[in-house]
Amino acid sequence: MNLKESLEKKRFVVTSEVQVPLGDEESEGLVESLGRVKGRVDGLSIAEIELEGVVSDTIKTCGLLKENNLNAIYQTTTRDKNRFQLQKDLTLAHETGVDNLLVFTEDYRISGDTLQESMFFHVDSGKLGSVLNHLKQGVTIEGKELESKVEFSLGSGIETPWGKSMPKRGMEEMEDMMNVGAGYFLTTPIFDIDQFAKFMKQVEPFRVPVIAEVMILRTAGMGKFLNRHFKSGLVPEWVIQKLMNATNKKKASMELFADTVKSLKDICQGVHIVTLGGVDNLVQYLNAAKLR
């Protein structure tokens, strides 16, 4: 069952992400490690990464996953790509056998009445929609006929505001992406379940599946780092203290993860697991949360 079918059948989906291998040996190791989660996740996202000017071959990695019967999710951006570059990348992804597309921008865009109010993943829906509409019809934006029509199961990133109602602009951006064809939304990291439940209540009228991103925190230092460099207050202090005071930090980390997933099962339609350290840890956390 692919990701789209799982969402349509209202199954609680589980996705995660993998880093693009930098060489053939790493590719072999990636396939071997991912074999342990085959059948336990509905999709694995592969993001485009640029290191010192060298762009990772994300689409090749998507193909590698497909060859090994794993659902690949091609994760791309719209900010620094014109329509022609988007079209080229999406066409190549389709030719590789990829049918899942997850779109973000590369940075946050400040929005709202004040700078502190909220931050959103802003996707250029007009640019993306133009390209996708042409590909669905089997033609390029230049009017050239393609060998086959190109269509993806589309997902988009969305910010969940901390302690506030979703501002009007945030709701409008969700509507924009739904008009483009977004079949689900992926949130930023969730730690505060009560606040997230309020967010879900507010976006409930959209009737579009929401997948909550869950980060695996292994140490208190990781939580402090996120609060310092990502967003102040993202990781609650009680979470940091639990990890800091635990004699068995791995057990405490797994308990936090399992409790979060258990709570989310009644609120949204799935979780996207960010391992922050490798796929090898993923199996243990899937077991701890009794996911598949």
Secondary structure, DSSP 4 states (H G I P E B T S, - for coil): --HHHHHHTT--EEEEEEPPPSSHHHHHHHHHHHGGGTTT-SEEEEE--EETTEEP-HHHHHHHHHHTT--EEEEEESTT--HHHHHHHHHHHHHTT--EEEEE-SS-EEESSSTTTEEE----HHHHHHHHHHHHTTB-TTSPBPSS----EEEEEE---SSSPPPHHHHHHHHHHHHHTEEEEEEEE---HHHHHHHHHHHGGG---EEEEEE---SHHHHHHHHHHT-TTSS-HHHHHHHHH-SSHHHHHHHHHHHHHHHHTTTSSEEEEE-SS-GGGHHHHHHHTT--
